[in-house]
């Protein structure tokens, strides 16, 4: 699997023929969250606690996830963090 948002410059059809899937970052994160929501939430919480200079707010992370196409993860986290 190749994770990239630059699918325009990748030979997606050719890599698929080789058994390599090209997936966008947001879809990859959503897939991880769907498979293991507790583990992904824990990893996100750790990232938020590690980002201190400058601090990164939950709302900023949710917005960044949405911006990069991880809408299902962002929606779940937004509900969980309220």
N, C-alpha and C positions, 0 to 999 in steps of 0.2 A: 504494500500500500504506500502510496505517495500522498502526503498531505500538503496541499498547496492551493492558494487562491489564484495563482497565475496559470490557470488552465488554458489560457489563450496561447501560451508559448510551449505547452506540453503536447506531445503526441498522444492524446488520450486514447484514441482508437487503437493505435499501435501498442500502447502499454497494456490495454485491455486484452488484446490478442495474446500477449505474453503472460496473462494471468495476474497482472498488476493493476490494482484499482487506483484511480486518482480521485481523491475526495477533498472537498474544500474544508478549511479549518473549522468553520462553524458546524458543519455536518459531523465532522469528526468528534468535536466536543459534545454535541448533542447525543451522538451514539455512545460515547463513554458514559455520559450522565444517565442515559436510558439503561445501560447495562449494569451500572454500579453507582446509583445516586449517592449513597452514603460516603463512598470512597472519594468521589469527585467533590462532594461538599466539603469533606475533610481537607482535601488538597487545596481547595479554594480558600477555606478558612486559614490554612497555614500560609498561603501566599499573601493574603490580606494582612496577617500579623507580621510577616516578614517585610512587607513594603512600608517602611517607616520614614524614609527620607526621599521624597515627601510621602506622607501617609496617603493611602489609597482607600477611598470610602467604598462601601458596598454598592451604593448607587452608581458610582463611577464604573465599577466592575460590571454591574448589570448592563449599563449602557454600552460598555466596550464589547461585551458578549453579544448584545443585539446587533451592534455595528458590524461585527464579523460573522454574523449569520447563525450564531448559537441561540436562536430565539427560544427554543424549548427550555434550555438550561437557564437562560436569563429569566424567563417567566417563572420557573420553579423556584429559583433563588429569590426572586423579588417577593414571592408569596411567603417563602420560608423566613425571610429576614424581617418581615414587617412586624 
